[in-house]
């Protein structure tokens, strides 16, 4: 997996499932609402807001890690937002992206160091 400094993950630099990281989900607390700001088939730009995620403590947007295309939205997280807390980097993913031109994303070790130094 690859990671962004705004706490999103994507399976591979070329695409795949993506969502907010477990670190971000834990920091937000119990997630109660997910709304997509894009539709299947949309082209997205790096840093474009793709979803609104709300918890009992806060609200945040999830951003595209790179330019690419939205292949599929994970509508299960709309019906059951707690999936993001339960498995943020698995069944709680937000969507599937393809055709990414991602460069400069962090690997897992670099992301862990980033999180440790963020606090």
Short mmCIF file of the C-alpha atoms (twelve columns), coordinates in Angstrom:
data_MODEL
# 
_entry.id   MODEL 
# 
loop_
_atom_site.group_PDB 
_atom_site.id 
_atom_site.type_symbol 
_atom_site.label_atom_id 
_atom_site.label_alt_id 
_atom_site.label_comp_id 
_atom_site.label_asym_id 
_atom_site.label_seq_id 
_atom_site.Cartn_x 
_atom_site.Cartn_y 
_atom_site.Cartn_z 
_atom_site.pdbx_PDB_model_num 
ATOM 1   C CA . UNK A 1   0.000   0.000  0.000   1 
ATOM 2   C CA . UNK A 2   0.940   3.624  -0.507  1 
ATOM 3   C CA . UNK A 3   -0.013  6.538  1.757   1 
ATOM 4   C CA . UNK A 4   -0.553  10.291 1.575   1 
ATOM 5   C CA . UNK A 5   0.289   12.991 4.113   1 
ATOM 6   C CA . UNK A 6   -3.466  13.631 4.456   1 
ATOM 7   C CA . UNK A 7   -3.955  10.040 5.686   1 
ATOM 8   C CA . UNK A 8   -5.368  8.274  2.644   1 
ATOM 9   C CA . UNK A 9   -4.139  4.939  1.359   1 
ATOM 10  C CA . UNK A 10  -4.267  3.278  -2.042  1 
ATOM 11  C CA . UNK A 11  -3.426  -0.347 -2.781  1 
ATOM 12  C CA . UNK A 12  -0.872  0.455  -5.454  1 
ATOM 13  C CA . UNK A 13  0.564   3.519  -7.154  1 
ATOM 14  C CA . UNK A 14  -1.390  2.534  -10.292 1 
ATOM 15  C CA . UNK A 15  -4.699  2.178  -8.467  1 
ATOM 16  C CA . UNK A 16  -6.983  -0.196 -6.628  1 
ATOM 17  C CA . UNK A 17  -9.012  0.212  -3.467  1 
ATOM 18  C CA . UNK A 18  -8.448  3.411  -1.515  1 
ATOM 19  C CA . UNK A 19  -9.735  5.042  1.625   1 
ATOM 20  C CA . UNK A 20  -8.707  6.768  4.815   1 
ATOM 21  C CA . UNK A 21  -6.068  5.093  6.944   1 
ATOM 22  C CA . UNK A 22  -6.728  3.211  10.156  1 
ATOM 23  C CA . UNK A 23  -4.742  5.970  11.905  1 
ATOM 24  C CA . UNK A 24  -7.172  8.610  10.585  1 
ATOM 25  C CA . UNK A 25  -10.245 6.510  11.385  1 
ATOM 26  C CA . UNK A 26  -9.057  5.980  14.960  1 
ATOM 27  C CA . UNK A 27  -8.277  9.673  15.400  1 
ATOM 28  C CA . UNK A 28  -11.759 10.628 14.163  1 
ATOM 29  C CA . UNK A 29  -13.579 8.320  16.553  1 
ATOM 30  C CA . UNK A 30  -16.856 6.585  15.715  1 
ATOM 31  C CA . UNK A 31  -17.645 7.338  12.071  1 
ATOM 32  C CA . UNK A 32  -21.362 7.935  11.579  1 
ATOM 33  C CA . UNK A 33  -21.670 9.291  8.033   1 
ATOM 34  C CA . UNK A 34  -19.963 8.876  4.650   1 
ATOM 35  C CA . UNK A 35  -20.981 10.858 1.574   1 
ATOM 36  C CA . UNK A 36  -19.307 10.546 -1.814  1 
ATOM 37  C CA . UNK A 37  -18.408 13.762 -3.618  1 
ATOM 38  C CA . UNK A 38  -17.630 11.917 -6.874  1 
ATOM 39  C CA . UNK A 39  -19.460 9.384  -9.033  1 
ATOM 40  C CA . UNK A 40  -18.384 6.215  -10.802 1 
ATOM 41  C CA . UNK A 41  -16.659 7.109  -14.045 1 
ATOM 42  C CA . UNK A 42  -15.458 10.515 -12.828 1 
ATOM 43  C CA . UNK A 43  -11.920 11.647 -13.517 1 
ATOM 44  C CA . UNK A 44  -10.284 12.983 -10.347 1 
ATOM 45  C CA . UNK A 45  -7.280  15.216 -9.800  1 
ATOM 46  C CA . UNK A 46  -4.631  14.778 -7.125  1 
ATOM 47  C CA . UNK A 47  -5.895  16.344 -3.906  1 
ATOM 48  C CA . UNK A 48  -9.518  16.530 -5.066  1 
ATOM 49  C CA . UNK A 49  -12.064 15.870 -2.317  1 
ATOM 50  C CA . UNK A 50  -13.717 12.514 -3.032  1 
ATOM 51  C CA . UNK A 51  -15.741 11.896 0.128   1 
ATOM 52  C CA . UNK A 52  -16.981 13.566 3.281   1 
ATOM 53  C CA . UNK A 53  -16.455 11.470 6.401   1 
ATOM 54  C CA . UNK A 54  -18.120 12.500 9.664   1 
ATOM 55  C CA . UNK A 55  -17.657 11.107 13.130  1 
ATOM 56  C CA . UNK A 56  -19.116 11.935 16.507  1 
ATOM 57  C CA . UNK A 57  -16.047 14.170 17.068  1 
ATOM 58  C CA . UNK A 58  -15.300 15.747 13.700  1 
ATOM 59  C CA . UNK A 59  -15.808 15.956 9.972   1 
ATOM 60  C CA . UNK A 60  -13.124 15.513 7.328   1 
ATOM 61  C CA . UNK A 61  -12.741 15.078 3.625   1 
ATOM 62  C CA . UNK A 62  -10.883 12.253 1.940   1 
ATOM 63  C CA . UNK A 63  -8.755  13.262 -1.040  1 
ATOM 64  C CA . UNK A 64  -7.648  11.531 -4.221  1 
ATOM 65  C CA . UNK A 65  -3.987  10.496 -3.911  1 
ATOM 66  C CA . UNK A 66  -3.377  11.227 -7.594  1 
ATOM 67  C CA . UNK A 67  -5.171  11.890 -10.826 1 
ATOM 68  C CA . UNK A 68  -7.132  8.888  -12.051 1 
ATOM 69  C CA . UNK A 69  -10.615 7.498  -12.567 1 
ATOM 70  C CA . UNK A 70  -13.304 6.364  -10.127 1 
ATOM 71  C CA . UNK A 71  -14.124 2.769  -11.027 1 
ATOM 72  C CA . UNK A 72  -16.435 1.843  -8.169  1 
ATOM 73  C CA . UNK A 73  -17.848 3.404  -5.010  1 
ATOM 74  C CA . UNK A 74  -18.072 1.231  -1.897  1 
ATOM 75  C CA . UNK A 75  -21.720 1.916  -1.108  1 
ATOM 76  C CA . UNK A 76  -21.555 -0.407 1.907   1 
ATOM 77  C CA . UNK A 77  -19.806 2.352  3.877   1 
ATOM 78  C CA . UNK A 78  -22.723 4.696  3.178   1 
ATOM 79  C CA . UNK A 79  -25.160 2.153  4.626   1 
ATOM 80  C CA . UNK A 80  -22.819 1.188  7.478   1 
ATOM 81  C CA . UNK A 81  -20.170 3.886  8.152   1 
ATOM 82  C CA . UNK A 82  -18.820 1.868  11.093  1 
ATOM 83  C CA . UNK A 83  -17.084 -0.352 8.501   1 
ATOM 84  C CA . UNK A 84  -14.499 2.414  8.158   1 
ATOM 85  C CA . UNK A 85  -13.633 2.162  11.860  1 
ATOM 86  C CA . UNK A 86  -13.763 -1.643 11.883  1 
ATOM 87  C CA . UNK A 87  -11.575 -2.192 8.793   1 
ATOM 88  C CA . UNK A 88  -10.428 1.128  7.270   1 
ATOM 89  C CA . UNK A 89  -7.827  -0.506 5.046   1 
ATOM 90  C CA . UNK A 90  -10.046 -3.403 3.960   1 
ATOM 91  C CA . UNK A 91  -13.844 -3.722 3.834   1 
ATOM 92  C CA . UNK A 92  -14.127 -0.086 4.946   1 
ATOM 93  C CA . UNK A 93  -12.382 1.258  1.838   1 
ATOM 94  C CA . UNK A 94  -14.118 4.158  0.125   1 
ATOM 95  C CA . UNK A 95  -13.723 3.442  -3.567  1 
ATOM 96  C CA . UNK A 96  -11.686 1.859  -6.330  1 
ATOM 97  C CA . UNK A 97  -9.472  4.039  -8.511  1 
ATOM 98  C CA . UNK A 98  -7.735  3.192  -11.773 1 
ATOM 99  C CA . UNK A 99  -5.208  4.824  -14.047 1 
ATOM 100 C CA . UNK A 100 -3.390  6.602  -11.239 1 
ATOM 101 C CA . UNK A 101 -0.227  8.492  -12.002 1 
ATOM 102 C CA . UNK A 102 0.826   8.536  -8.394  1 
ATOM 103 C CA . UNK A 103 4.336   9.551  -7.544  1 
ATOM 104 C CA . UNK A 104 5.780   10.506 -4.216  1 
ATOM 105 C CA . UNK A 105 3.386   8.497  -2.065  1 
ATOM 106 C CA . UNK A 106 4.811   7.021  1.114   1 
ATOM 107 C CA . UNK A 107 5.431   3.338  1.742   1 
ATOM 108 C CA . UNK A 108 4.166   1.831  5.003   1 
ATOM 109 C CA . UNK A 109 7.379   2.367  6.968   1 
ATOM 110 C CA . UNK A 110 7.643   6.009  5.919   1 
ATOM 111 C CA . UNK A 111 3.971   6.572  6.724   1 
ATOM 112 C CA . UNK A 112 4.359   5.075  10.211  1 
ATOM 113 C CA . UNK A 113 7.286   7.403  10.878  1 
ATOM 114 C CA . UNK A 114 5.232   10.326 9.560   1 
ATOM 115 C CA . UNK A 115 2.377   9.480  11.966  1 
ATOM 116 C CA . UNK A 116 4.753   9.121  14.935  1 
ATOM 117 C CA . UNK A 117 6.217   12.560 14.235  1 
ATOM 118 C CA . UNK A 118 2.889   14.252 13.546  1 
ATOM 119 C CA . UNK A 119 1.694   14.419 17.152  1 
# 
